[in-house]
Amino acid sequence: MHNLIVLVPLMPLIGFLISGLFGKYLKNETLIGVIGSGVVFVSLIVTSIIFVNLLSNPIESPIVITVYEWISAGSFSASISYQIDNLSILYSLIVTGVGFLIHVYSIGYMHGDRSFYRFFAYLNLFIFMMLNLVLSSNLLLTFLGWEGVGVCSYLLIGFWYDRKFEGTRIVWTGDAANKAFIVNRIGDFGFLIAMFLVFLNFGTLEYTGYLNQLSDNSSAFYGTGLIAAIALLMFLGCTGKSAQIPLAVWLPDAMAGPTPVSALIHAATMVTAGIYLVARNSVLFSLAPVAMEVVAIIGAFTALFAASIGIVQNDFKKVLAYSTVSQLGYMFLALGVGAFTAGVFHVMTHAFFKGLLFLAAGAVIHSMHEEQDIKKMGGLSKYMPTTYKTFLVATLAIAGIPFFAGFFSKDEILWYAFSEGNIWLWLIGAVTALFTAFYMTRLLMLVFHSKERFDHHKIHPHEAPKVMTIPLIILAFLSAFGGFLGVPYVLGFWFSEHPNWIENWLHPVFQQANIILERPEHHALHIEEYFLMIVSVILAIIGISTAYNWYKSGWEKPKLLVEKFKGIYTLLFKKYLLDEFYFKVIIDPIYNLSAGILWKIADAKIIDGFVNGLAKVTIEFGEIIRKMQSGIAQNYALIMVLGIIVIISFLLLSV
Amino acid sequence: MFMIPFLLTLFLPLLSSILLLFVPREKTQAIKISSLVFSLLTFAISLVLFFNFDHSNGGFQFVINTVWIKSLDAGFRIGLDGMSLMLVMLTTFISPIALLASFDSIKKREKEYYIMYMLLQFGMTGVFVALDLFLFYIFWEIILIPMYFIIGLWGGKNRIYAAVKFFIFTVVGSLFMLLAVVWLAYYTGSYILISNPQILLQNPDLLKYYPELSTDSLSLPTFTTNFLLIREASVLIPFDIQKWLFLAFALSFCIKVPLFPLHTWLADAHTEAPTPGSVILAGILLKMGTYGLIRFNLDLFPNAAFEYASIISWLAVIGIVYGALVAMVQTDVKRLVAFSSVSHLGFVVLGIFSMTNEGIQGAIIQMINHGLSTGMLFLCVGIIYERRHTRDIIEFGGLARVMPAFTVFFAIAMLASVGLPGLNGFVGEYLTLLGAFISPVLDSYLYTIIGATGVIFAACYLLLMFQKVMFGEITNPLNQNLSDITKREWVTLVPIVIFIVWIGIYPRTFLSVSESSTRELVIKLENIREGKAMEFPILREAKLNNDISDK
């Protein structure tokens, strides 16, 4: 039964091989699309079967299915093996579920593209890598998935390789793809070293291996520098993959890729890999209080940082990208204060509503002839009613309006930030919530309401085809009701003792970490929680109504404000100049050092100079010696006589 | 039993080279085809060795031992252990591929070229199979000649400078090696063997190579280049002498690798050589250096190796970062790939001097990987050079549109070189870095931490180059009508891709070949380091004798 798990990653791999090798010759979009989506659907079904099986027969400890031994040398060994437990299956459900919907949507979105087959090949490869990442039973296979999704992201960001893209020192989409890959590599460096430390100290990279060693000797490991180092290095990897400060800069530029890619990779799945890694290593992180604090603080600051930038951006997808960075920050905030369940829960709800937002954005951009500037949109609700309605649902969900999905997960995070962290973390989170409600409503108003600012002669907005709207509707449904999987005790206590299904489901996964952190099994009733909930709802409503008032007619009101706060606006608009800072302080100096000093001086002047100098000395020495061999016998005789005189006088004098 | 295939693997290329002498030079087609057939045949025959190699045996297999110059005890001695088998396979595999690439890139003096080429293959195979220092030295020097001519006659604009530079660098190194060989052969015979005859006389494995030798110790060789004998005796060489010998060998090998700061010949040689020359140079020739470091420096002079491990490893780490940084700012695609070699070979040397099982296994697989992925990168550069006759990055841009199939191959080679998990490069880089990390000899995390930054820079220089050459719009009209790869080019690239993926997802096929021999070497090194020299199989006899006399 559990062996079926192998099929889950295998199916998309088969899909990749079919589209990749033969797609060019198939020449039939529908066929390629059906194969591409079909393989993911099979994975979804298999995952669901295993999921249902787990529901009815809960397992005590993870089940590991080994396929074969991958790399081994000396005492090191790592295999291709998959781990079934409640976390990996939940993640697989998200990946295959949302992944399947986005595959279907792509059939419509990519219709007519020259490289239709290539797109589906990459998309399938991505799902394969992502499933390896989450299902792996050891760090090394996770790393394969980790880098694999990175390379798929690279390939898909630069999918339209001959299109231009605007960004700091970015001209082509390929530049944006490079940026994403290279920034991620910096994070992967941390992951790599963390892996070495784990192997050196625990002799294994298997999760069940070293994590059990840790929980068995938790008191010995608690607070040690070693554990903190491993956790922080891993987290460096997470800041890359999940776009957190200081490596957050790549995600907005990743929007150069086709919109389904932004939805799947840069919103719903890949970017949450960092959260997965921390959640998977919850025992390790909970043993390193320093690392936990770092995670929480970085998460909180990133949330606020990105949300504040999102307020002023005018590119449809970039607003959503900053929103994603911000929401990922939320998730890390949750993990950092030890609310692992809340973090993972938010991954799920976020996958629904952010996936939906991007897909809806894609529908809009598509009908606007690839126009992404929201200044040139407006009033689209009457042309695209379905897209509009689903977008509205997602906006309400992300803004945290009660009973939509985002409400439950976000409030859970804010509550833990307050109760397990401190008031400052909560405050940052709450302000972020206000910003989020604001920029999302701004987006909604400027795109779907307000004046129509596009050129009616050139652009005729229209609703997307069914193959695109049906995924939107399904995701809208999930965004509206998905939150009920995690009803907090304070709201659900009257109907069940354990109303929070997801907390119960993930309980075995985070049990050890909760014991180390001395958390109660289930949380009790707190009056403050109601209070905080009300505060955050009020903040959301303030955000929504402010944005509604400012943008309901267009740009006039905000323009005045921009004039008034020119400095702040520019700073936000230019993204706090973080990109420019990196270029000036890190990249340019390295480049100048390499070109100016290492290559032109060290290599050409010093090393080669030494070698050529040696040759020169030899030649010149030869020139001198050569003169002695002049071939004139008289000279030889003269030197001989001189020599004899010297020798004789030496002998006479020394006696 | 496998004597015939073994000898054929070594001598078929030489035979082909000689036969080509008698083919009229106008018959270029015949010359090309016959060279290719010989080269392919050699590969086919070498497979016999590969499939009959006993993985559990860590010693040398298929050993052939014939006396050659009796007074010097120099013999025609060849054999294979796991590491040398892997490198021989690499040689017989890459050679026909690069040969096929020559069909396009060599347009003048074909006859001489293919003679030189087959001679080169002969020399390279010889280096990896020689079990005699004298023979090794001869093979080592044989290679110089064809390589010198291949660069100097069929190379680019600056070929003479590059060829001379290549020649002089290598010759300087080999002079020191020659000195060391003579000294080692003399010292082993006249000092060690005379006072410790039991090394030979009580070792039946060795004694069988000296059938005329009775128990009469007076007829022991006073000068020997027999590697197997020297290997047993070398532990007894005094540390001071070991150090000098180590340095002389290391200098020669490190120039070949090339280790920073001895790398400057490489950029010129790689850049100026014709495409197949670069493929052979990067793919196989450089591995002679790293091979020598393991075969001679580690195995013969372990104590000196411990002494110098950290210095050499530092140079390797500097090379990783330095090579990558300099590669990043190159404007010539081929030069860029050349500097990337400096960086990649740094991983190999780091792995070797970690002196751990993981590190050395990683180094061996990384040698193969570098041969495949850098070889393939050079082939790809050659493909666009054939079409545009320039290697300047700015001359290109947007090639993906006109050469879609080529793009796929180039991307795979690039990603393999970047060290993407699932492709070959990752396995080697990971194991070498891991080996250095856990190495008790190096005893510091810094090597790995700094070395691992090379992984970041590798992404920088390769991806930036790829973007500039392949992506974007076609801005240069000369690139507008470039043709995609030909059938022949497909044939050169596909086999490499197969192995790039194979090693990436199932490296056991290859790691297991060198497993036993690496383990034996590492156990020897560990024992010596822990002062347990007496545990050696050879010296066990001596110890036993002592025990008896004690009683």
Contacts between the chains, C-beta under 8 A, distances in Angstrom:
chain1	res1	chain2	res2	distance
A	68	B	506	7.4
A	69	B	508	6.3
A	70	B	505	7.6
A	70	B	506	7.6
A	70	B	507	7.4
A	70	B	508	7.9
A	71	B	427	5.7
A	71	B	430	7.0
A	71	B	431	7.1
A	71	B	507	5.8
A	71	B	511	7.5
A	72	B	508	7.0
A	72	B	511	6.8
A	73	B	357	5.9
A	73	B	358	4.7
A	73	B	361	3.8
A	73	B	362	6.5
A	73	B	431	5.4
A	73	B	511	6.0
A	73	B	515	7.6
A	73	B	518	8.0
A	74	B	356	6.3
A	74	B	357	2.9
A	74	B	358	4.4
A	74	B	361	6.7
A	74	B	435	7.9
A	74	B	519	7.8
A	74	B	522	7.4
A	75	B	357	7.2
A	75	B	358	7.5
A	76	B	358	5.1
A	76	B	431	7.3
A	76	B	434	6.2
A	140	B	421	7.9
A	140	B	430	8.0
A	143	B	421	6.0
A	144	B	421	3.9
A	144	B	422	5.6
A	147	B	420	5.8
A	147	B	421	5.0
A	147	B	422	7.9
A	147	B	426	7.9
A	148	B	420	7.6
A	148	B	421	6.7
A	148	B	422	6.2
A	151	B	415	6.5
A	151	B	420	5.8
A	154	B	463	7.8
A	158	B	467	7.7
A	158	B	471	6.2
A	161	B	400	5.5
A	161	B	470	7.4
A	161	B	471	4.0
A	161	B	472	6.9
A	162	B	398	6.1
A	162	B	400	7.7
A	162	B	401	6.2
A	162	B	471	7.2
A	162	B	472	6.2
A	162	B	473	4.7
A	171	B	472	7.5
A	172	B	467	7.0
A	172	B	471	5.9
A	172	B	472	4.7
A	173	B	471	7.7
A	174	B	467	4.2
A	174	B	471	3.6
A	174	B	472	6.4
A	175	B	467	6.4
A	177	B	463	8.0
A	177	B	467	7.6
A	178	B	463	4.7
A	178	B	464	6.2
A	178	B	467	5.5
A	181	B	459	5.9
A	181	B	463	6.0
A	182	B	456	7.1
A	182	B	459	5.2
A	182	B	460	5.7
A	182	B	463	6.6
A	185	B	455	6.6
A	185	B	456	4.7
A	185	B	459	4.5
A	186	B	456	5.7
A	188	B	455	7.4
A	189	B	452	5.5
A	189	B	453	6.5
A	189	B	455	6.4
A	189	B	456	5.7
A	192	B	430	7.8
A	192	B	433	7.3
A	192	B	452	5.6
A	192	B	455	7.2
A	193	B	445	7.9
A	193	B	448	7.1
A	193	B	449	6.2
A	193	B	452	6.3
A	196	B	433	7.1
A	196	B	434	5.8
A	196	B	437	4.3
A	196	B	438	7.5
A	196	B	445	8.0
A	196	B	448	6.4
A	199	B	434	6.8
A	199	B	438	7.3
A	200	B	437	6.4
A	200	B	438	5.2
A	590	B	325	7.1
A	591	B	328	7.2
A	591	B	329	6.6
A	593	B	325	7.1
A	594	B	325	4.0
A	594	B	326	6.0
A	594	B	328	5.5
A	594	B	329	4.6
A	595	B	329	3.9
A	598	B	322	6.3
A	598	B	325	5.5
A	598	B	326	5.3
A	599	B	326	4.8
A	599	B	329	5.7
A	599	B	330	7.8
A	602	B	322	7.9
A	603	B	264	6.2
A	603	B	267	7.9
A	603	B	326	6.3
A	607	B	261	5.0
A	607	B	263	8.0
A	607	B	264	5.1
A	608	B	264	4.9
A	611	B	165	7.9
A	611	B	169	7.8
A	611	B	264	6.6
A	615	B	168	7.7
